[in-house]
Amino acid sequence: MKQQTFTDVEYSNRKRKTKREEFLEAMDNIIPWSYWTDIIRPYYPSGKRGCPPKDIEMMLRMYLMQNWFNLSDVGVEDTIYDSFAMRTFMHIDFLTEQVPDATTLLHFRHLMETNKIGKKIFDDVRERLDKSGLIMHGGTVVDATLIAAPISTKNIDGKRDPEMHQTKKGNEWYFGMKVHSGVDAGSGYVHTITGTSANVHDIVETSKLIREDDEVVYGDSGYSGAQKRNEFKEDEHLSSIEMRVNVRPSSIKVTEKYKGIN
C-alpha cells in the first residue's frame, strides 16, 4: 500500500468527488487488470536489453484514460500531473516515480494497434457483459460516424494515408475515416465496430454489424436499400432481418387531404 501524501489527506476532506473521479474509481474496481495485462504481456518488451520497460498495468491505465477523455499523448501526460483523480487512477507516487512520457505512450499505443490487442480486450468486455446478462440480443442499432483529419495529415514517409479519403455530408466536405458501429438495442452496448475510409457508404458495412441472433435492425436513412445488396439476398439469416429505417421527410408522400395542415 502506497504511503499517503499531504495531497491525499487534503483531498480526502472534500465535500464531494468529481464525476471524473467517480468514473475512474468505478473503472478501477471493474476492470480485470491481471487478465488484461496477461493479454498484453506476450507482446511487451521483456527488458532484457536496454532500459527496463514501464510497468504494463501503468501503461494500460494511461492508454485507457487517453481514450476515455480523448487526449493527445502529451495531453494525457500533462493532465495526469495536474489531476488528482487521474494520478490516483494511475496508482503513481511522485516521491518514487514519474508519469510515462508521451513517446513511451506512443510506442505502447502502436504495440496495442499492431497486435490488435484492443480487439482482444473489446471481445473480453463483450463476453463478460454477455455472461452477466447485461446484453439483450435480438436487435441492433447500426450507425456510422465520420472521423475527420486535416487534409495535410501525412504518415512517417511524408505521404498521405491511403486509407483516408474525402466525402460530403450535407453541404460540408470531410477528409478522414469512418467508424461503423453495431449497438445492442436493449442495453446500448456497442458490440461490433468496423473502420473504413470516409467515402465508403454506410450500407456497405451493415452486414458485418449484425449478430447471428438479431431479428430487427434499426438505422437512419443512410441504411435505406441495405437489404437489396447481395450479401443480404444470399444469406438466409440476413434476408429474414426486419430493417426499420427512418426515411427522409422528403420521401414521405402527403395526401391531398392533409396538405397544408401543421
C-alpha positions in Angstrom: 0.0 0.0 0.0 1.5 3.3 -1.0 2.2 6.0 1.6 -0.3 8.8 1.9 0.9 12.2 0.9 -0.3 15.6 2.2 -2.3 16.0 -1.0 -4.1 12.7 -0.3 -5.0 13.8 3.1 -6.2 17.2 1.9 -8.3 15.7 -0.9 -9.9 13.2 1.5 -11.6 16.1 3.3 -13.6 17.4 0.3 -17.4 17.5 0.5 -17.9 15.6 -2.8 -16.0 13.8 -5.5 -15.9 14.9 -9.1 -17.7 13.0 -11.9 -14.3 12.1 -13.4 -13.1 10.7 -10.0 -16.2 8.6 -9.6 -15.9 7.2 -13.1 -12.2 6.3 -12.6 -12.9 4.7 -9.3 -15.6 2.6 -10.9 -13.3 1.6 -13.7 -10.5 0.8 -11.2 -12.8 -1.7 -9.5 -14.5 -3.2 -12.5 -11.6 -3.8 -14.9 -9.9 -7.2 -14.6 -6.4 -5.8 -14.6 -4.5 -9.1 -14.2 -6.3 -10.7 -17.1 -5.8 -7.7 -19.4 -2.1 -7.3 -18.6 -1.7 -11.0 -19.3 -3.2 -10.4 -22.8 -0.5 -7.7 -23.4 2.5 -9.4 -21.8 3.5 -11.7 -24.7 3.9 -8.7 -27.0 5.5 -6.4 -24.4 9.3 -5.7 -24.3 11.0 -8.1 -21.8 13.6 -5.5 -20.7 16.5 -8.0 -21.2 18.2 -5.4 -23.3 18.3 -1.6 -22.8 16.3 0.3 -20.2 13.7 -1.6 -18.2 10.2 -1.0 -19.6 7.5 0.7 -17.7 5.0 -1.5 -15.8 2.4 -2.9 -18.2 -0.6 -2.0 -16.0 0.6 1.5 -15.6 0.9 1.9 -19.4 -2.6 0.3 -19.8 -4.1 2.7 -17.3 -2.6 5.7 -19.1 -3.7 4.3 -22.5 -7.3 3.8 -21.3 -7.5 7.3 -19.9 -6.2 8.8 -23.2 -9.1 7.0 -25.0 -11.8 7.8 -22.4 -11.0 11.5 -22.3 -9.9 12.0 -25.9 -6.5 13.3 -25.1 -3.3 13.5 -27.1 -0.1 11.7 -25.9 1.3 15.0 -24.4 -2.2 16.0 -23.2 -2.7 12.8 -21.1 0.8 13.1 -19.7 0.2 16.7 -18.6 -3.3 16.0 -17.3 -2.1 13.2 -15.0 0.4 15.7 -13.5 -2.5 18.2 -13.0 -5.4 15.9 -12.0 -5.6 14.2 -8.6 -8.2 11.8 -9.9 -6.1 10.6 -12.8 -3.0 10.4 -10.7 -4.8 8.2 -8.2 -6.1 6.0 -11.0 -2.6 5.6 -12.3 -1.5 4.4 -8.7 1.6 6.5 -9.1 3.6 8.1 -6.3 5.6 11.1 -7.4 8.0 10.5 -4.5 9.4 7.4 -6.2 8.4 7.6 -9.9 7.2 9.8 -12.8 4.4 9.6 -15.3 5.5 7.8 -18.5 6.3 10.4 -21.2 4.4 11.0 -24.4 6.9 9.0 -26.5 6.6 5.9 -24.3 2.8 6.1 -24.6 3.1 6.4 -28.4 5.2 3.2 -28.5 2.7 1.4 -26.3 -0.3 2.5 -28.4 1.5 1.3 -31.6 2.1 -2.0 -29.8 -1.6 -2.3 -29.0 -2.6 -1.4 -32.5 -0.1 -3.6 -34.4 -1.0 -6.7 -32.4 -4.8 -5.9 -32.3 -4.8 -6.1 -28.5 -7.6 -3.5 -28.4 -9.9 -6.0 -30.2 -8.9 -8.8 -27.7 -9.9 -6.5 -24.8 -13.1 -5.4 -26.6 -14.1 -9.1 -27.1 -13.4 -9.8 -23.4 -15.6 -7.0 -22.3 -18.4 -8.2 -24.6 -18.1 -11.7 -23.3 -18.2 -10.6 -19.7 -21.3 -8.5 -20.2 -23.0 -11.3 -22.1 -22.3 -13.8 -19.3 -23.7 -11.2 -16.8 -26.9 -11.0 -18.7 -26.4 -7.3 -19.5 -26.7 -7.7 -23.3 -30.3 -8.2 -24.5 -29.7 -9.6 -28.0 -32.4 -9.7 -30.8 -32.0 -6.2 -32.0 -29.2 -4.0 -33.2 -28.9 -0.2 -33.9 -26.5 0.5 -36.8 -24.8 3.8 -37.2 -21.7 5.4 -38.8 -19.5 8.3 -37.6 -17.0 10.4 -39.5 -13.6 10.8 -38.0 -12.2 13.9 -39.7 -8.5 14.6 -40.1 -6.6 17.6 -41.5 -6.1 17.1 -45.3 -2.4 17.8 -44.7 -2.2 14.7 -42.5 0.8 12.5 -43.7 2.5 9.4 -42.4 6.1 8.9 -41.5 7.1 8.7 -45.1 5.6 12.1 -45.8 2.7 10.6 -47.8 -1.0 10.9 -47.2 -2.6 7.9 -45.6 -4.0 5.8 -48.4 -6.9 4.7 -46.2 -8.2 8.2 -45.8 -10.5 9.8 -48.3 -12.9 12.7 -48.5 -16.7 12.6 -48.5 -19.6 15.0 -48.5 -22.1 15.2 -45.7 -24.8 17.7 -46.2 -23.1 20.8 -47.6 -19.8 20.0 -45.9 -16.7 18.1 -47.1 -14.8 15.9 -44.7 -11.4 14.0 -45.1 -10.6 11.0 -42.9 -12.1 7.7 -41.8 -15.5 6.4 -40.9 -16.4 4.2 -37.9 -19.3 1.8 -38.3 -20.9 0.5 -35.1 -23.5 -2.1 -34.1 -25.2 -1.3 -30.8 -27.3 -3.6 -28.7 -30.8 -2.1 -28.9 -31.7 -3.2 -25.4 -28.7 -2.1 -23.4 -26.9 0.5 -25.6 -23.7 -1.5 -25.5 -21.5 -1.3 -28.7 -21.0 -4.9 -29.7 -19.3 -4.5 -33.1 -17.1 -1.9 -34.7 -15.5 -1.7 -38.1 -13.5 1.1 -39.8 -13.3 2.2 -43.4 -12.4 5.2 -45.5 -14.8 8.2 -45.1 -16.1 7.8 -48.6 -17.4 4.2 -48.0 -21.3 4.2 -47.9 -22.9 3.2 -44.6 -24.8 0.2 -46.1 -21.5 -1.4 -47.3 -20.7 -2.4 -43.7 -24.2 -3.2 -42.5 -24.0 -7.0 -42.7 -20.8 -7.0 -40.6 -22.6 -5.2 -37.7 -25.5 -7.7 -37.4 -25.3 -10.6 -34.9 -26.4 -14.2 -35.5 -29.4 -13.9 -33.2 -30.6 -10.4 -34.4 -34.1 -10.2 -35.7 -34.5 -6.5 -36.1 -32.0 -3.8 -37.2 -32.6 -0.1 -36.7 -30.9 2.7 -38.7 -31.2 6.1 -40.2 -32.0 6.9 -43.8 -28.4 6.1 -44.8 -29.3 2.5 -44.5 -32.1 2.5 -47.0 -31.6 -0.2 -49.5 -29.3 -2.3 -47.4 -31.3 -5.5 -48.0 -31.0 -5.1 -51.7 -27.3 -5.9 -51.5 -26.1 -9.3 -52.5 -24.8 -10.2 -49.0 -28.3 -9.9 -47.7 -30.0 -11.7 -50.6 -27.6 -14.6 -50.5 -27.7 -15.2 -46.7 -30.8 -16.9 -45.2 -30.5 -15.1 -41.8 -29.7 -11.6 -43.2 -32.5 -11.8 -45.7 -35.0 -12.5 -42.9 -33.9 -9.5 -40.9 -36.6 -6.8 -40.3 -34.9 -3.5 -41.3 -36.5 -0.5 -39.5 -35.1 2.6 -41.3 -36.0 6.2 -40.6 -36.9 7.7 -44.0 -36.1 11.2 -45.1 -39.0 13.7 -44.7 -38.8 14.5 -48.4 -39.7 10.8 -49.2 -42.9 10.8 -47.2 -45.9 11.3 -49.5 -48.6 13.6 -48.2 -52.1 13.1 -49.3 -54.2 16.0 -50.7 -56.4 15.8 -47.6 -53.5 16.7 -45.2 -51.6 19.2 -47.3 -51.1 22.5 -45.5 -52.1 21.1 -42.1 -49.4 21.6 -39.4 
